[in-house]
Amino acid sequence: MHALSAHLKRKKGNFSLDIEVDFFRGITGVFGPSGAGKTTLMHLLVGLEKPDEGFLQIDDILLVDTVKNINEPARNRKIGYVFQEGRLFPHMTVRKNLLFATKYVPKGKQVIEFAELVNLLELNNLLEKRPKQLSGGEKQRVAIGRALLSSPKLLLMDEPFSSLDVKLRRQIIPYLIKINRKFNIPMLVVSHDLPDLLSLTRELFLLKNGRVLGHGNYLDLIEQENMFDVMRGAGLMNVLQFKVDAHDKENGLSILTNKDASQEISIEREMVSDCCQIGDEINVSLRPEDISLTLERIPNISIRNQLPGTIMKIIEKDNRIYCLVDVGFKLLVSITHASLLKMELTKGKQVWCLFKSMALQTNI
Ligand SMILES: Nc1ncnc2c1ncn2[C@@H]1O[C@H](COP(=O)(O)OP(=O)(O)OP(=O)(O)O)[C@@H](O)[C@H]1O
């Protein structure tokens, strides 16, 4: 069953939006350049704007249908909405801001308990403070908590990272993943920052000029040239899911294993024992520029990871070459045109992908 299914049309001046979306549980990213219609889509879903035509259904309940003249007001839609800047009530403490959200939830229908949420989002020490005493990341956490306490069927977030610096982004992203896993509330997250979005999810809706250009796994989408072009300017990235298999304290390394791949693949990363325990699932990101291609395995080299694979696609853009290599999972590798020619790389060619353990960034 789809968590959400909608087809919505809306005209604003010269801009027209005509979008069909449907997605299941989990986290889905909405990515698109400025003016693509991301915020308009969020407003239509949450009920802040009315479509000219269309329908919206959540968990098989019809909330909007312009033909049947149905348009449930925002407060009845059970959609939690986290605005870009949080929008907390300035005169209320954090506790009151949070409890405000529970006001409209009927007794016994509360999905998430106050105490559980406060623990999960680490809000204990903030409860008696007012919004102006909070940092950007703290405000954002409270805003997410408030949206969750309204027991939503769906959580929408519009640019949740835009007001946060890199350190705070790294803090918020694990919270969102934890929330999604623990409460199984589907999330739709808008961002124009692709690496941030990819640290949350690889499932994307790609919007451009008010239309859906593509929907699906990021690595499948970038295989198509028009989508590749939209995403390239925003920072292409490999985001891979691994399980922490072992810590090699002596050598300062962690062994990570990807079991989703066609065969079990182990890689080494600089030790992650500070943040992760054995058995934890973590996302690691790897820049396409940080991977080298060779035609054979290189012995006696300080690069710890060498994975054999096959070139599936070569994409050429402005003298930069992107190779999509299947090493059991897909890796996007960026090389120069000179290397492509020198190594005589073609689709189907066997290569080795080399990357240093230190090139892997851990997101969670
Ligand atoms: N009230 C309005 N009247 C006319 N055009 C509007 C109005 N509001 C928004 N637009 C136009 O609608 C388009 C989509 O805007 P929207 O805010 O949904 O885009 P976005 O993808 O969220 O952009 P950004 O990433 O910059 O926030 C833009 O071209 C914008 O100029």
The ligand as a Gaussian input file, in Angstrom:
#p B3LYP/6-31G(d) Opt

LIG

0 1
 N        2.664000      33.730000      -5.467000
 C        3.324000      33.409000      -6.587000
 N        2.999000      33.971000      -7.769000
 C        3.637000      33.649000      -8.902000
 N        4.653000      32.764000      -8.963000
 C        5.033000      32.197000      -7.813000
 C        4.403000      32.484000      -6.560000
 N        4.983000      31.757000      -5.611000
 C        5.964000      31.031000      -6.223000
 N        5.990000      31.304000      -7.525000
 C        6.889000      30.687000      -8.524000
 O        6.673000      29.297000      -8.490000
 C        7.881000      28.605000      -8.785000
 C        8.097000      27.493000      -7.781000
 O        8.380000      28.031000      -6.508000
 P        8.778000      27.115000      -5.279000
 O        9.000000      28.014000      -4.098000
 O        7.772000      26.055000      -5.140000
 O       10.160000      26.487000      -5.783000
 P       11.283000      25.689000      -4.969000
 O       11.646000      24.515000      -5.791000
 O       10.819000      25.441000      -3.582000
 O       12.472000      26.744000      -4.972000
 P       13.636000      27.027000      -3.867000
 O       14.565000      25.845000      -3.900000
 O       14.283000      28.258000      -4.402000
 O       12.960000      27.238000      -2.536000
 C        8.969000      29.662000      -8.846000
 O        9.281000      29.904000     -10.186000
 C        8.345000      30.859000      -8.190000
 O        8.875000      32.040000      -8.743000

